[in-house]
Amino acid sequence: MHFHRETIIMVASPGFKTFHGSSSGQVVEGSYKARELKANEILIRITSSGVCGTDLHGLNSDMVLGHEGVGVVEVVGDGVKASWKM
């Protein structure tokens, strides 16, 4: 997959929730504050994310789980090429 130097920013909302591993091996909820979108970035609101066997490697660390995201393009930066425009 080629993204033409644009950066894909995948967040759930301006303040968003994640689930990540922990030193105890339990899945814990985290939250992050989104930063301002840059001209070459795309904001995607994640509607769901799959968790698979690969994510088990992060279960005992502070790694965010889930890497098969599905979402909706919410904002496209001014510097993003036309092929990404909504």
C-alpha positions in Angstrom: 0.0 0.0 0.0 1.4 3.4 -1.0 0.3 6.6 0.7 2.1 9.4 -1.3 3.8 10.8 1.8 0.5 11.6 3.5 0.2 10.4 7.1 -2.9 8.5 8.1 -4.0 9.5 11.6 -6.5 7.0 12.9 -8.4 8.1 16.0 -11.9 7.6 17.4 -12.6 11.3 18.1 -10.8 14.5 19.4 -10.4 12.6 22.6 -10.2 8.9 22.0 -10.2 5.6 23.8 -7.8 2.7 23.2 -7.3 -0.7 24.8 -3.8 -1.9 25.5 -1.9 -4.6 27.3 -0.4 -4.2 30.7 2.5 -5.7 32.8 -0.1 -7.9 34.5 -1.3 -9.3 31.1 -4.7 -7.7 31.5 -6.3 -5.6 28.8 -6.8 -2.0 30.1 -8.5 1.1 28.7 -6.5 4.1 27.9 -7.4 7.5 26.5 -5.5 10.0 24.4 -6.0 13.6 23.4 -5.8 14.1 19.6 -3.4 16.8 18.3 -4.1 19.3 15.5 -4.2 17.7 12.1 -1.3 18.7 9.8 -1.8 19.5 6.1 -0.5 16.1 4.9 -2.7 14.0 7.2 -6.0 12.3 7.1 -8.2 11.8 10.2 -10.1 8.5 10.3 -12.7 7.7 12.9 -12.2 4.1 13.8 -15.5 2.3 14.0 -14.1 -1.2 14.8 -10.7 -2.9 15.1 -9.9 -6.6 15.0 -7.7 -8.2 17.5 -5.8 -11.3 16.3 -3.0 -13.6 17.5 -0.3 -11.1 16.7 -1.8 -8.8 19.4 -1.1 -11.4 22.0 2.6 -10.3 21.8 1.6 -7.0 23.3 -0.6 -8.3 26.0 2.1 -8.0 28.6 3.2 -4.5 27.5 1.7 -1.1 27.1 1.1 -1.7 23.4 -2.2 -0.7 21.9 -4.1 -3.8 20.7 -5.8 -4.1 17.4 -4.3 -3.4 14.0 -7.0 -4.2 11.5 -9.0 -1.0 11.8 -12.1 -0.1 9.9 -13.3 3.5 9.9 -14.7 6.6 8.2 -12.6 9.4 6.8 -13.5 12.5 8.8 -11.1 15.1 7.7 -8.6 15.4 4.9 -5.7 17.9 5.3 -5.3 20.6 2.7 -2.0 19.2 1.4 -3.4 15.7 0.7 -3.4 14.7 -3.0 -6.8 14.7 -4.8 -6.9 10.9 -4.9 -7.7 11.0 -1.1 -10.3 13.7 -1.3 -13.9 12.8 -0.2 
